[in-house]
Amino acid sequence: MNVAELLTSRKKHWEELEAFLPRFRSVRKKRRQLSPEETARFTELYRGVCADLALAEAYRLPPGITKYLNDLVGRTHNTLYSDQSVTLHSWVRLLTVENPRLLFRDATFWFALFLFWGPFLTCAWLAKTNPEFAPAILGAEQLEGIELSFAEPFTNMNPGERAFMGGFYVLNNAGIGLQCFAFGALTAIGTIILTLFNAVTLGTVFGHMSTTASAPQFFEFVTAHGPFELTAIVMAAAAGIRIGKSMVLTQGFTRGDSIRRAAMKSIPIVSTATVLFCLAAPIEAFISPNPLHDLADLGLDPVLVKRGVALTCTCLLLLYIVGLGGAASLGDHWGRLFHHRRPR
């Protein structure tokens, strides 16, 4: 078989690639991904047509074939590497549709949520009901230091000091989240261990402090910023676990491609966690330790105000993850159902 006959026999592959391009553009526009089988086939077809073009040019085949193959390679390249411009609409869609949908449908996120809150609540209950549990976990000296730090009522700080503390909390909280994410490189085991450590430590502190004389000041401090901060830790852990899991469960991809795919899915989760850390920091600096005397003078209970802030933050999180995420997922379900039932 000569080169011309070989290229002619490959015509069905060129037609298959042409038919594949609209499907690829549609999937990419909706920010979804092809299945591993589709990705492998698309890559195979693209490599094949590039080789066919090289043969056509090397053996000086009729200009019509060469021009057709050159056009097909160009269109495939543009489809594969086209620049997706960032617009206000794309950002709004990313924040209000894509991120919530990803979180709502992400089994890794719900696993991380259970991984944190399960041990947290268990240790809090054990520390509250068993006086010997907290000293065994954290040590009597560390517990005494925590009690002393909340022994005195809150005092007013000047705005400069509170701004400094806000910056400190951003760095500190981001450091915790970064550790939870980065340890995912240890096949997810590092992130799981760190998440369990934070859950056990914080749960034990919460349970123990509920039995001490410093309990009112402690819970007044942690209440307002707790929802954003703890949820951000869980999100960072979920992103780290996803990266680590991709190193073991490659789903038919090479290990490098599997990690890159997991990283792309983790970016929205890490970005959301970063936003929550940044939102928690000013609350922790300006509201949580603030006695709010001005509100007290107006007849408002500062403790109830801080609980109201916590409740508002919790409702916003539920609305974002469950409300927007569930609505986006439901819309996808009905869209697929309509497409499946639509007459051809």
Residue frames as qw, qx, qy, qz and C-alpha x, y, z in Angstrom:
[[0.000, 0.889, 0.458, 0.000, 0.00, 0.00, 0.00],
 [0.424, 0.370, -0.030, 0.826, 1.48, 3.38, -1.01],
 [0.128, -0.177, -0.427, 0.877, 1.26, 6.56, 1.04],
 [0.349, -0.063, -0.231, -0.906, -1.71, 7.93, -0.91],
 [0.627, -0.253, -0.669, -0.308, -3.71, 4.75, -0.33],
 [0.440, -0.220, -0.682, 0.541, -2.72, 4.73, 3.36],
 [0.048, 0.101, 0.232, -0.966, -3.96, 8.29, 3.86],
 [0.496, -0.131, -0.427, -0.745, -7.17, 7.55, 1.98],
 [0.598, -0.258, -0.759, 0.006, -7.80, 4.57, 4.26],
 [0.298, -0.221, -0.556, 0.743, -7.48, 6.94, 7.22],
 [0.152, -0.358, -0.279, -0.878, -10.31, 9.14, 6.00],
 [0.572, -0.563, -0.554, -0.221, -12.79, 7.64, 8.48],
 [0.570, -0.388, -0.394, 0.608, -10.52, 8.74, 11.36],
 [0.139, 0.081, 0.054, 0.986, -10.46, 12.30, 10.03],
 [0.393, -0.449, -0.450, -0.665, -14.23, 12.32, 9.84],
 [0.639, -0.504, -0.559, 0.159, -14.48, 10.92, 13.37],
 [0.417, -0.222, -0.247, 0.846, -12.23, 13.72, 14.65],
 [0.089, -0.250, -0.254, -0.930, -14.33, 16.34, 12.84],
 [0.548, -0.519, -0.528, -0.389, -17.47, 14.93, 14.45],
 [0.632, -0.374, -0.504, 0.455, -15.70, 14.99, 17.83],
 [0.276, 0.183, -0.116, 0.936, -14.88, 18.72, 17.78],
 [0.375, -0.520, -0.202, -0.741, -18.43, 20.05, 18.46],
 [0.787, -0.462, -0.408, -0.013, -18.76, 17.61, 21.37],
 [0.635, -0.100, -0.304, 0.703, -15.43, 18.77, 22.82],
 [0.051, 0.330, -0.002, 0.943, -16.38, 22.46, 22.49],
 [0.565, -0.545, -0.335, -0.521, -19.75, 21.84, 24.13],
 [0.791, -0.391, -0.398, 0.252, -18.20, 20.03, 27.10],
 [0.498, 0.016, -0.204, 0.843, -15.56, 22.71, 27.55],
 [0.142, -0.480, -0.159, -0.851, -18.09, 25.55, 27.32],
 [0.691, -0.567, -0.260, -0.364, -20.05, 23.96, 30.18],
 [0.102, -0.672, 0.629, -0.378, -16.81, 23.54, 32.16],
 [0.927, -0.183, 0.266, -0.192, -17.20, 19.80, 32.30],
 [0.126, -0.575, 0.774, 0.234, -14.78, 17.08, 31.31],
 [0.736, 0.240, -0.519, -0.362, -14.74, 14.17, 28.91],
 [0.933, -0.307, 0.160, -0.095, -14.70, 10.62, 30.19],
 [0.448, -0.569, 0.616, 0.310, -11.27, 8.90, 30.31],
 [0.646, 0.242, 0.673, 0.266, -12.24, 6.82, 27.25],
 [0.385, 0.880, 0.270, 0.072, -13.31, 9.90, 25.26],
 [0.163, -0.912, 0.315, 0.205, -10.15, 11.77, 26.25],
 [0.570, -0.311, 0.685, 0.330, -7.95, 8.87, 25.18],
 [0.589, 0.490, 0.595, 0.242, -9.77, 8.55, 21.84],
 [0.203, 0.974, 0.084, -0.048, -9.63, 12.29, 21.16],
 [0.310, -0.770, 0.483, 0.278, -5.89, 12.32, 21.88],
 [0.632, -0.026, 0.711, 0.308, -5.33, 9.31, 19.63],
 [0.504, 0.719, 0.452, 0.159, -7.23, 10.90, 16.75],
 [0.030, 0.985, -0.109, -0.130, -5.38, 14.20, 17.13],
 [0.441, -0.562, 0.616, 0.330, -1.97, 12.53, 17.13],
 [0.644, 0.238, 0.683, 0.249, -3.02, 10.47, 14.12],
 [0.418, 0.857, 0.289, 0.085, -4.11, 13.41, 11.99],
 [0.151, -0.902, 0.335, 0.225, -0.87, 15.27, 12.86],
 [0.543, -0.281, 0.719, 0.330, 1.11, 12.25, 11.62],
 [0.578, 0.544, 0.584, 0.171, -1.04, 12.08, 8.48],
 [0.197, 0.975, 0.021, -0.104, -0.36, 15.76, 7.77],
 [0.332, -0.702, 0.551, 0.306, 3.38, 15.19, 8.14],
 [0.597, 0.064, 0.743, 0.296, 3.21, 12.30, 5.64],
 [0.458, 0.780, 0.425, 0.046, 1.13, 14.32, 3.20],
 [0.051, 0.964, -0.196, -0.170, 3.62, 17.19, 3.26],
 [0.463, -0.524, 0.651, 0.294, 6.68, 14.91, 3.08],
 [0.498, 0.139, 0.788, 0.336, 5.42, 12.98, 0.05],
 [0.122, 0.267, -0.255, -0.922, 3.94, 16.05, -1.67],
 [0.221, 0.430, 0.875, 0.025, 0.43, 14.63, -1.97],
 [0.091, 0.623, 0.492, 0.601, -2.28, 16.60, -3.81],
 [0.047, 0.249, -0.260, 0.932, -2.73, 20.08, -2.35],
 [0.586, -0.417, -0.273, -0.639, -6.39, 19.36, -1.57],
 [0.817, -0.317, -0.469, 0.114, -5.51, 16.59, 0.92],
 [0.511, 0.029, -0.362, 0.779, -2.71, 18.59, 2.50],
 [0.149, -0.349, 0.020, -0.925, -4.89, 21.68, 2.84],
 [0.707, -0.436, -0.364, -0.421, -7.74, 19.66, 4.37],
 [0.785, -0.257, -0.449, 0.340, -5.44, 18.00, 6.92],
 [0.327, 0.160, -0.248, 0.898, -3.74, 21.29, 7.75],
 [0.369, -0.423, -0.118, -0.819, -7.15, 22.89, 8.35],
 [0.798, -0.399, -0.413, -0.181, -8.31, 19.97, 10.50],
 [0.668, -0.106, -0.421, 0.605, -5.14, 20.09, 12.62],
 [0.096, 0.273, -0.128, 0.948, -5.52, 23.85, 13.03],
 [0.550, -0.458, -0.222, -0.662, -9.17, 23.63, 14.08],
 [0.827, -0.330, -0.446, 0.091, -8.41, 20.84, 16.54],
 [0.518, 0.039, -0.349, 0.780, -5.49, 22.80, 18.00],
 [0.135, -0.357, 0.023, -0.924, -7.62, 25.92, 18.40],
 [0.710, -0.446, -0.336, -0.429, -10.39, 23.91, 20.03],
 [0.813, -0.230, -0.438, 0.307, -7.98, 22.20, 22.41],
 [0.518, -0.198, -0.237, 0.798, -5.95, 25.27, 23.38],
 [0.016, 0.708, 0.329, 0.625, -8.42, 28.08, 22.79],
 [0.152, 0.092, -0.447, 0.877, -8.21, 30.97, 25.22],
 [0.269, -0.669, -0.687, -0.089, -11.23, 31.19, 27.46],
 [0.092, 0.484, -0.110, 0.863, -11.60, 34.88, 28.18],
 [0.264, -0.384, -0.708, 0.532, -12.45, 35.94, 31.70],
 [0.144, -0.496, -0.278, -0.810, -15.50, 38.17, 31.89],
 [0.327, -0.228, 0.458, -0.795, -17.69, 39.49, 34.68],
 [0.838, -0.023, -0.131, -0.530, -20.36, 37.00, 33.65],
 [0.770, 0.175, -0.605, 0.105, -17.90, 34.09, 33.82],
 [0.156, 0.259, -0.668, 0.680, -16.77, 35.15, 37.30],
 [0.563, -0.150, 0.261, -0.770, -20.34, 35.46, 38.55],
 [0.888, 0.066, -0.319, -0.325, -21.17, 32.05, 37.09],
 [0.566, 0.271, -0.700, 0.340, -18.05, 30.54, 38.63],
 [0.035, -0.213, 0.619, -0.756, -18.89, 31.89, 42.09],
 [0.567, 0.003, 0.306, -0.765, -22.65, 31.29, 42.08],
 [0.896, 0.202, -0.111, -0.380, -23.01, 28.13, 39.98],
 [0.724, 0.393, -0.557, 0.104, -19.79, 26.21, 39.34],
 [0.107, 0.392, -0.726, 0.555, -18.24, 26.38, 42.82],
 [0.601, -0.157, 0.452, -0.640, -21.46, 25.56, 44.73],
 [0.907, 0.203, -0.185, -0.318, -22.26, 22.73, 42.31],
 [0.578, 0.422, -0.659, 0.232, -18.76, 21.29, 42.72],
 [0.128, -0.327, 0.700, -0.622, -18.94, 21.44, 46.51],
 [0.739, -0.037, 0.254, -0.623, -22.45, 19.99, 46.67],
 [0.934, 0.251, -0.161, -0.199, -21.57, 17.05, 44.42],
 [0.373, 0.595, -0.667, 0.248, -18.06, 16.46, 45.75],
 [0.882, -0.337, -0.328, -0.042, -17.96, 13.25, 47.81],
 [0.629, 0.135, -0.391, 0.658, -14.46, 14.22, 49.00],
 [0.108, -0.454, 0.173, -0.867, -15.80, 17.42, 50.56],
 [0.749, -0.432, -0.106, -0.490, -18.54, 15.56, 52.44],
 [0.878, -0.081, -0.388, 0.269, -16.00, 12.96, 53.56],
 [0.377, 0.278, -0.351, 0.811, -13.73, 15.72, 54.91],
 [0.409, -0.499, 0.022, -0.764, -16.75, 17.28, 56.64],
 [0.895, -0.350, -0.205, -0.188, -17.50, 14.01, 58.42],
 [0.770, 0.128, -0.379, 0.497, -13.78, 13.43, 59.09],
 [0.141, 0.371, -0.319, 0.860, -13.59, 16.72, 60.98],
 [0.493, -0.405, 0.078, -0.766, -16.95, 17.02, 62.73],
 [0.869, -0.208, -0.433, -0.121, -17.23, 13.37, 63.79],
 [0.671, -0.058, -0.469, 0.571, -14.07, 13.37, 65.98],
 [0.016, 0.365, -0.174, 0.914, -14.67, 17.01, 66.97],
 [0.627, -0.422, -0.094, -0.648, -18.10, 16.32, 68.49],
 [0.880, -0.188, -0.431, 0.070, -16.99, 13.01, 69.99],
 [0.548, 0.088, -0.419, 0.719, -13.98, 14.57, 71.74],
 [0.191, -0.415, 0.102, -0.884, -16.05, 17.56, 72.89],
 [0.780, -0.399, -0.225, -0.426, -18.55, 15.20, 74.51],
 [0.842, -0.108, -0.421, 0.319, -15.82, 13.07, 76.12],
 [0.341, 0.247, -0.328, 0.846, -13.99, 16.14, 77.46],
 [0.391, -0.442, 0.005, -0.807, -17.23, 17.52, 78.90],
 [0.855, -0.339, -0.167, -0.354, -18.34, 14.29, 80.57],
 [0.919, -0.166, -0.178, 0.310, -14.98, 12.80, 81.58],
 [0.213, -0.960, 0.165, 0.075, -12.64, 15.10, 83.58],
 [0.642, -0.449, 0.515, 0.349, -9.63, 12.90, 82.84],
 [0.734, 0.492, 0.401, 0.241, -10.01, 12.94, 79.03],
 [0.284, 0.947, -0.027, 0.145, -8.82, 16.49, 78.21],
 [0.341, -0.803, 0.483, 0.075, -5.61, 16.35, 80.35],
 [0.771, -0.092, 0.592, 0.215, -4.75, 13.02, 78.75],
 [0.637, 0.632, 0.348, 0.270, -5.07, 14.51, 75.25],
 [0.279, 0.869, -0.015, 0.408, -3.63, 18.02, 75.65],
 [0.555, 0.051, -0.470, 0.685, -1.88, 18.01, 79.01],
 [0.318, -0.762, -0.492, 0.276, -2.83, 19.88, 82.17],
 [0.339, -0.433, 0.050, 0.834, -0.36, 22.73, 81.54],
 [0.061, 0.154, 0.541, 0.825, -1.76, 23.58, 78.10],
 [0.246, -0.649, -0.684, -0.224, -5.33, 23.47, 79.38],
 [0.378, -0.675, -0.340, 0.535, -4.43, 25.78, 82.24],
 [0.242, -0.215, 0.252, 0.912, -2.92, 28.26, 79.78],
 [0.084, -0.396, -0.650, -0.644, -6.09, 28.28, 77.68],
 [0.342, -0.719, -0.599, 0.088, -8.25, 28.84, 80.77],
 [0.367, -0.551, -0.139, 0.737, -6.08, 31.77, 81.90],
 [0.176, 0.026, 0.421, 0.889, -6.23, 33.41, 78.45],
 [0.274, -0.479, -0.549, -0.628, -10.03, 33.62, 78.76],
 [0.377, -0.413, -0.685, 0.468, -10.26, 34.26, 82.48],
 [0.059, -0.411, -0.200, 0.887, -10.68, 38.03, 82.16],
 [0.448, 0.739, 0.455, -0.217, -13.54, 39.86, 80.41],
 [0.586, 0.458, 0.306, 0.594, -12.82, 41.38, 77.01],
 [0.205, -0.698, -0.086, 0.680, -11.34, 44.87, 76.89],
 [0.497, 0.852, 0.110, -0.122, -11.41, 47.47, 74.17],
 [0.646, -0.160, 0.354, 0.658, -8.49, 47.59, 71.73],
 [0.165, 0.673, -0.126, -0.710, -7.69, 50.51, 69.47],
 [0.787, 0.552, 0.063, -0.266, -8.40, 50.12, 65.73],
 [0.323, 0.713, -0.620, -0.054, -4.71, 49.77, 64.91],
 [0.309, -0.323, 0.870, -0.206, -4.30, 46.81, 67.25],
 [0.735, 0.281, 0.526, -0.323, -7.40, 45.14, 65.85],
 [0.647, 0.694, -0.219, -0.229, -6.17, 45.68, 62.28],
 [0.079, 0.598, -0.796, 0.046, -2.85, 44.10, 63.24],
 [0.500, -0.078, 0.816, -0.278, -4.65, 41.11, 64.76],
 [0.763, 0.494, 0.195, -0.368, -6.80, 40.81, 61.63],
 [0.491, 0.685, -0.524, -0.124, -3.66, 40.47, 59.50],
 [0.168, -0.414, 0.871, -0.202, -2.24, 37.96, 61.95],
 [0.676, 0.140, 0.624, -0.366, -5.39, 35.85, 61.80],
 [0.724, 0.602, -0.138, -0.308, -5.36, 35.86, 57.99],
 [0.321, 0.606, -0.727, 0.023, -1.79, 34.53, 57.96],
 [0.325, -0.248, 0.847, -0.341, -2.42, 32.04, 60.76],
 [0.740, 0.281, 0.448, -0.414, -5.67, 30.68, 59.31],
 [0.674, 0.636, -0.292, -0.238, -4.25, 30.53, 55.80],
 [0.069, 0.550, -0.826, 0.098, -1.26, 28.63, 57.20],
 [0.547, -0.029, 0.763, -0.343, -3.55, 26.01, 58.70],
 [0.766, 0.506, 0.195, -0.344, -5.46, 25.67, 55.44],
 [0.450, 0.706, -0.529, -0.140, -2.24, 25.49, 53.41],
 [0.196, -0.385, 0.887, -0.164, -0.94, 22.69, 55.62],
 [0.681, 0.204, 0.609, -0.352, -4.18, 20.74, 55.22],
 [0.711, 0.651, -0.038, -0.263, -3.94, 21.16, 51.45],
 [0.277, 0.721, -0.632, -0.050, -0.20, 20.59, 51.01],
 [0.389, -0.324, 0.843, -0.183, -0.07, 17.40, 53.08],
 [0.841, 0.336, 0.229, -0.358, -2.38, 15.85, 50.50],
 [0.475, 0.656, -0.568, -0.144, 0.78, 15.17, 48.48],
 [0.134, -0.330, 0.911, -0.209, 1.43, 12.29, 50.89],
 [0.275, -0.163, -0.887, -0.334, -1.26, 10.20, 49.13],
 [0.474, -0.570, -0.293, -0.604, -3.92, 11.97, 51.24],
 [0.709, -0.353, -0.546, 0.272, -2.68, 10.34, 54.45],
 [0.347, 0.009, -0.286, 0.893, -0.97, 13.52, 55.64],
 [0.278, -0.310, -0.142, -0.898, -4.10, 15.62, 55.20],
 [0.703, -0.413, -0.512, -0.270, -6.29, 13.02, 56.92],
 [0.640, -0.246, -0.499, 0.530, -3.92, 12.87, 59.92],
 [0.157, 0.079, -0.158, 0.972, -3.71, 16.68, 60.19],
 [0.446, -0.378, -0.318, -0.747, -7.51, 17.03, 59.90],
 [0.740, -0.410, -0.534, 0.000, -8.02, 14.45, 62.64],
 [0.505, -0.099, -0.399, 0.759, -5.41, 16.21, 64.80],
 [0.089, -0.208, 0.006, -0.974, -7.20, 19.56, 64.44],
 [0.605, -0.398, -0.441, -0.530, -10.59, 17.96, 65.07],
 [0.722, -0.337, -0.548, 0.255, -9.44, 16.13, 68.21],
 [0.375, -0.026, -0.302, 0.876, -7.58, 19.16, 69.57],
 [0.214, -0.242, -0.090, -0.942, -10.35, 21.69, 68.97],
 [0.661, -0.394, -0.509, -0.385, -13.09, 19.33, 70.10],
 [0.652, -0.274, -0.551, 0.443, -11.23, 18.58, 73.31],
 [0.180, 0.040, -0.208, 0.961, -10.68, 22.29, 74.00],
 [0.407, -0.326, -0.276, -0.807, -14.36, 23.11, 73.38],
 [0.723, -0.385, -0.556, -0.138, -15.56, 20.29, 75.63],
 [0.576, -0.199, -0.482, 0.630, -13.14, 21.10, 78.44],
 [0.071, 0.138, -0.100, 0.983, -13.76, 24.85, 78.37],
 [0.485, -0.447, -0.429, -0.618, -17.51, 24.27, 78.73],
 [0.729, -0.462, -0.491, 0.116, -16.82, 22.93, 82.25],
 [0.516, -0.072, -0.278, 0.807, -14.62, 25.83, 83.45],
 [0.084, -0.753, -0.366, 0.541, -15.28, 29.26, 84.91],
 [0.088, -0.436, 0.365, 0.818, -13.85, 30.77, 81.70],
 [0.359, 0.369, 0.826, 0.231, -16.60, 29.22, 79.58],
 [0.241, 0.855, 0.381, -0.258, -18.63, 32.47, 79.05],
 [0.002, 0.808, -0.335, -0.486, -15.63, 34.41, 77.69],
 [0.343, -0.212, 0.825, 0.395, -14.40, 31.45, 75.64],
 [0.357, 0.471, 0.790, 0.162, -17.66, 30.76, 73.84],
 [0.177, 0.898, 0.192, -0.354, -18.33, 34.46, 73.36],
 [0.116, -0.674, 0.513, 0.519, -14.99, 34.66, 71.54],
 [0.250, -0.131, 0.878, 0.386, -15.22, 31.55, 69.31],
 [0.461, 0.511, 0.677, -0.262, -18.89, 31.78, 68.35],
 [0.374, 0.785, 0.034, -0.493, -18.90, 34.54, 65.71],
 [0.281, 0.674, -0.579, -0.362, -16.01, 33.48, 63.48],
 [0.536, -0.203, 0.817, -0.065, -16.30, 29.72, 64.02],
 [0.766, 0.452, 0.420, -0.179, -18.57, 28.80, 61.06],
 [0.533, 0.812, -0.223, -0.082, -16.38, 30.41, 58.39],
 [0.072, -0.713, 0.696, -0.043, -13.07, 29.34, 59.92],
 [0.588, -0.159, 0.784, -0.117, -13.92, 25.69, 60.59],
 [0.774, 0.527, 0.319, -0.145, -15.63, 25.24, 57.22],
 [0.378, 0.838, -0.385, -0.086, -12.57, 26.70, 55.47],
 [0.301, -0.512, 0.804, -0.040, -10.36, 24.13, 57.24],
 [0.727, 0.184, 0.646, -0.140, -12.65, 21.36, 56.00],
 [0.654, 0.741, 0.042, -0.147, -12.55, 22.70, 52.43],
 [0.129, 0.783, -0.607, -0.050, -8.76, 22.93, 52.44],
 [0.491, -0.268, 0.823, -0.092, -8.61, 19.35, 53.75],
 [0.769, 0.429, 0.437, -0.185, -11.00, 18.15, 51.03],
 [0.508, 0.814, -0.256, -0.119, -8.80, 19.70, 48.33],
 [0.104, -0.640, 0.760, -0.036, -5.71, 18.06, 49.81],
 [0.652, -0.014, 0.741, -0.161, -7.40, 14.66, 50.04],
 [0.742, 0.619, 0.161, -0.199, -8.49, 14.95, 46.40],
 [0.312, 0.790, -0.524, -0.065, -4.90, 15.59, 45.29],
 [0.298, -0.434, 0.841, -0.123, -3.60, 12.67, 47.32],
 [0.747, 0.216, 0.578, -0.249, -6.34, 10.34, 46.11],
 [0.659, 0.710, -0.104, -0.228, -5.54, 11.17, 42.49],
 [0.063, 0.669, -0.739, -0.045, -2.02, 9.80, 43.01],
 [0.372, -0.122, 0.908, -0.148, -3.43, 6.37, 43.86],
 [0.510, 0.504, 0.690, -0.100, -6.71, 6.21, 41.90],
 [0.135, -0.327, 0.400, 0.845, -5.78, 7.50, 38.44],
 [0.590, 0.528, 0.420, -0.444, -9.04, 6.40, 36.69],
 [0.785, 0.450, 0.368, 0.214, -7.20, 5.29, 33.58],
 [0.271, 0.941, -0.154, 0.135, -5.02, 8.41, 33.21],
 [0.641, 0.282, -0.441, 0.562, -1.30, 8.65, 33.74],
 [0.491, -0.542, -0.480, 0.485, -0.39, 9.66, 37.27],
 [0.226, -0.145, 0.031, 0.963, 0.69, 13.12, 36.12],
 [0.226, -0.311, -0.488, -0.784, -2.55, 13.72, 34.20],
 [0.498, -0.553, -0.668, -0.021, -4.59, 12.40, 37.11],
 [0.412, -0.444, -0.341, 0.719, -2.92, 14.86, 39.50],
 [0.054, 0.004, 0.222, 0.974, -3.42, 17.75, 37.07],
 [0.351, -0.450, -0.619, -0.539, -7.13, 16.92, 36.70],
 [0.518, -0.577, -0.575, 0.260, -7.51, 16.73, 40.49],
 [0.328, -0.261, -0.139, 0.897, -5.69, 20.05, 40.88],
 [0.108, -0.231, -0.389, -0.885, -8.08, 21.75, 38.45],
 [0.501, -0.555, -0.597, -0.292, -11.05, 20.46, 40.45],
 [0.568, -0.461, -0.455, 0.508, -9.38, 21.52, 43.71],
 [0.258, 0.167, 0.014, 0.952, -8.73, 25.12, 42.69],
 [0.339, -0.559, -0.299, -0.695, -12.36, 26.29, 43.16],
 [0.726, -0.552, -0.408, 0.043, -12.50, 24.58, 46.58],
 [0.602, -0.185, -0.208, 0.748, -9.20, 26.12, 47.69],
 [0.074, 0.354, 0.147, 0.921, -10.34, 29.52, 46.40],
 [0.520, -0.625, -0.363, -0.454, -13.58, 29.28, 48.38],
 [0.750, -0.443, -0.346, 0.349, -11.63, 28.24, 51.49],
 [0.441, 0.071, -0.080, 0.891, -9.33, 31.23, 51.05],
 [0.201, -0.523, -0.236, -0.794, -12.31, 33.58, 50.85],
 [0.689, -0.600, -0.374, -0.161, -13.76, 32.07, 54.03],
 [0.690, -0.242, -0.271, 0.626, -10.44, 32.42, 55.86],
 [0.217, 0.227, 0.037, 0.949, -10.28, 36.08, 54.81],
 [0.416, -0.574, -0.313, -0.632, -13.88, 36.64, 55.96],
 [0.754, -0.498, -0.411, 0.119, -13.27, 34.92, 59.29],
 [0.576, 0.041, -0.261, 0.774, -10.18, 37.01, 60.10],
 [0.060, -0.386, 0.052, -0.919, -11.88, 40.45, 60.47],
 [0.689, -0.518, -0.306, -0.404, -14.70, 38.85, 62.44],
 [0.822, -0.267, -0.366, 0.345, -12.12, 37.25, 64.73],
 [0.446, 0.103, -0.194, 0.868, -10.28, 40.55, 65.11],
 [0.107, -0.256, -0.014, -0.961, -13.07, 43.13, 65.30],
 [0.654, -0.357, -0.237, -0.623, -16.12, 41.27, 66.64],
 [0.807, -0.182, -0.558, 0.068, -15.17, 38.12, 68.56],
 [0.553, -0.178, -0.482, 0.656, -12.93, 39.77, 71.24],
 [0.025, -0.358, -0.023, -0.933, -14.83, 43.05, 71.27],
 [0.009, 0.285, 0.768, -0.573, -16.95, 43.74, 74.39],
 [0.048, -0.483, -0.611, -0.626, -19.30, 45.79, 72.16],
 [0.134, -0.373, -0.552, 0.734, -20.09, 48.28, 74.92],
 [0.216, 0.115, -0.189, -0.951, -21.83, 50.58, 72.48],
 [0.483, -0.202, -0.712, -0.468, -24.37, 47.87, 71.70],
 [0.384, -0.345, -0.767, 0.381, -24.80, 47.14, 75.39],
 [0.003, -0.241, -0.252, 0.937, -25.57, 50.82, 75.98],
 [0.413, 0.023, -0.385, -0.825, -28.35, 50.48, 73.39],
 [0.729, -0.102, 0.400, -0.546, -29.87, 47.59, 75.30],
 [0.853, 0.332, -0.355, -0.190, -28.49, 44.84, 73.01],
 [0.818, -0.447, 0.356, 0.061, -26.81, 41.79, 74.50],
 [0.154, 0.718, -0.616, -0.286, -23.27, 41.50, 72.95],
 [0.374, -0.163, 0.913, 0.026, -23.37, 37.71, 73.34],
 [0.593, 0.515, 0.585, -0.204, -26.64, 37.47, 71.42],
 [0.377, 0.832, -0.200, -0.355, -25.22, 39.75, 68.71],
 [0.034, -0.546, 0.811, 0.209, -22.23, 37.48, 68.27],
 [0.475, 0.138, 0.866, -0.077, -24.50, 34.45, 68.15],
 [0.547, 0.715, 0.271, -0.341, -26.52, 36.26, 65.51],
 [0.215, 0.744, -0.536, -0.335, -23.34, 36.76, 63.46],
 [0.247, -0.249, 0.934, 0.074, -22.58, 33.04, 63.76],
 [0.542, 0.418, 0.691, -0.231, -26.12, 32.11, 62.75],
 [0.456, 0.798, -0.048, -0.392, -25.96, 34.45, 59.75],
 [0.062, 0.613, -0.742, -0.265, -22.63, 32.96, 58.65],
 [0.387, -0.002, 0.921, -0.049, -24.02, 29.43, 59.00],
 [0.563, 0.606, 0.466, -0.313, -27.11, 30.29, 56.96],
 [0.337, 0.792, -0.334, -0.383, -24.95, 31.85, 54.24],
 [0.118, -0.405, 0.891, 0.169, -22.83, 28.70, 54.05],
 [0.471, 0.261, 0.829, -0.150, -25.89, 26.47, 53.82],
 [0.503, 0.748, 0.183, -0.393, -27.41, 28.73, 51.17],
 [0.195, 0.731, -0.552, -0.351, -24.17, 28.70, 49.17],
 [0.082, -0.298, 0.944, 0.115, -23.37, 24.98, 49.33],
 [0.289, 0.289, 0.901, -0.145, -26.76, 23.32, 49.68],
 [0.384, 0.704, 0.343, -0.490, -29.03, 25.98, 48.17],
 [0.356, 0.743, -0.348, -0.447, -27.05, 27.15, 45.14],
 [0.048, -0.381, 0.904, 0.189, -25.18, 23.86, 44.76],
 [0.399, 0.256, 0.862, -0.179, -28.33, 21.76, 45.00],
 [0.487, 0.708, 0.214, -0.464, -30.19, 24.04, 42.58],
 [0.245, 0.665, -0.577, -0.406, -27.36, 23.82, 40.02],
 [0.156, -0.167, 0.971, 0.068, -27.22, 20.03, 40.33],
 [0.465, 0.453, 0.688, -0.325, -30.99, 19.77, 39.99],
 [0.431, 0.742, -0.101, -0.503, -30.85, 21.96, 36.90],
 [0.093, 0.481, -0.816, -0.306, -28.22, 19.64, 35.40],
 [0.323, 0.099, 0.933, -0.122, -30.39, 16.62, 36.15],
 [0.502, 0.626, 0.453, -0.389, -33.47, 18.07, 34.48],
 [0.298, 0.727, -0.390, -0.480, -31.37, 19.24, 31.56],
 [0.037, -0.294, 0.932, 0.209, -30.02, 15.74, 30.96],
 [0.390, 0.322, 0.828, -0.242, -33.50, 14.26, 31.36],
 [0.464, 0.721, 0.151, -0.493, -34.98, 16.71, 28.83],
 [0.209, 0.626, -0.628, -0.413, -32.15, 16.07, 26.39],
 [0.202, -0.107, 0.972, 0.046, -32.60, 12.30, 26.74],
 [0.383, 0.474, 0.752, -0.249, -36.35, 12.46, 26.10],
 [0.288, 0.647, -0.116, -0.697, -36.24, 15.06, 23.36],
 [0.841, 0.401, 0.361, -0.020, -37.30, 13.56, 20.02],
 [0.471, -0.320, 0.498, 0.654, -34.53, 13.17, 17.51]]
